[in-house]
């Protein structure tokens, strides 16, 4: 619910458990007056401390610098006296910077709004509202609208800004346009960020906030394996289930920044948006620039509740695909099975064995086009290699379909190999700085899709293949990051627009793709999980989580990913051992359990599996069919984290009505003298009697148990020891 109290000059955004307030200050600035657990309908303008003094000794008629350097701001600007991190920096045509926004007007409207060219949260059967607070800088001739979206059922506030050059003949230059910012007093807060590398994405890092600036960034042209557009600010005593937590996540797939600055008066400024480094945007008179949306989630019940709010927001209000909550076809992907070394015969032999074992789709990965037999060529030449695929793609797809399997295919549309016909014809289509030899990565360059003709070529190359056969799934990959930024499309005063224009072109291409092929199941991917971000969810319901398919490595990767994203979105497959990323050997059963908490599928040569392992596949698929719905739609609970306790991992998906739940338990380290573990289950109904079964265990040794939710929560379920390393168990809990 959004309201404006004229007397208190305060906007209130009320969600079920939080209140967010913006107060118009005496001098017309927008002050951030409150964000946290619900408060009453009172005059809270005192929270903006306008009458207190910092640097200046004058209390009431304070000088501007003193006020701005002290005031908790809603969209701090650069160059006029707030010396903390700014969220907006604009230069006029003469090169002077300085933005001073004063309140002008507001609008409250029902429903959500789209943002031209960018993903945006939308309404689906709930009540939502948008608040637009309009501010102006008359000197610069700009109007800046601060936009806030809320859904009645969620403790989330989704922000972005609209910047319009409203008057004059001259352009202005935006140097920094962040999407969200708010200030609050530090309260011994900690900060959580997600860090990683290739094959080690999104590991959780928690640390106390110190003085000065700290945060996460990407300058890689994409979200990245290394840092993630997410920060959580939380009370240092907060844990999974208690305490105040503020989470921020960015609905964008390019360079980002998310910072916390603790400054002189022990206040925190938290900002998130497009990374201003190497960014600028020329705004001609009459033009508007839209920032991407940043999501702010507040939880007063710890980290887990914050995660659940993000999950519900993304499942219900960001993912558009018809697959968002639906069962996905169980696929088998040939990447780890064959790498580049395959032909029609090999793929059909995999498909034949797969169909006997209840697998539903074959995905042909990298290497089917041009003359690609390693990663050194052919990107851009999206023409079927008929030496490998004898009889062509149509033949292969129809043979796969005859076996009762769907067919999916891999692309890397944004790339160009120097050894390709495309590069030989259009060397200038690769991103590069004139006279500087562009740096290679995975032996490839990146196409300048900010150029219309290049974007069209790349899109058509994909679409043409999809039009040529019955292809029901696409894996859209991206295996290098952007550097040597230059485009013949852009004049020098617009070169700073390149990175953002690149993301806009990517979004345009994927929008076209899902419009032309509305039933396509699209999976995004970037050398594993470097493009696992909410921006991509607007186009694809699932994203490949990581190239590390080892079940134990995946515990940390999937746990970190679950901090923000629902299990329904996590691309997860069972692969062979020793694992190709780390050499570990784990039981096939455990690999299945870990993949079950994702989209589920296989990435192995099924024709080479031992009978003992292959025979487990139909049963694993049966488990996916039995529990998949609960996993995709349920509330997620992190129960124990191997990365913290170094012994075991445990998590649960519980039905929204608390009638049933599926718990996954993985014993990572085994010790002698191991006792039965009592796993405490938070999140069910205290007064309900539940029946607990171990669906995959010997029933005599693990008989059914009955207990109330209260006992489950405080005493726990007894989980017996299994012999050997890396053993897993499923525990099914159902209302008795
Ligand atoms: C990186 C992906 O993450 C892998 O799954 C695979 O598709 C390779 N690229 C193919 O080059």
Boltz pocket constraint, residues with backbone or C-beta under 6 A from the ligand:
constraints:
  - pocket:
      binder: B
      contacts: [[A, 335], [A, 365], [A, 366], [A, 410], [A, 477], [A, 479], [A, 525], [A, 526], [A, 527], [A, 528], [A, 529], [A, 544], [A, 546], [A, 547]]
      max_distance: 6.0
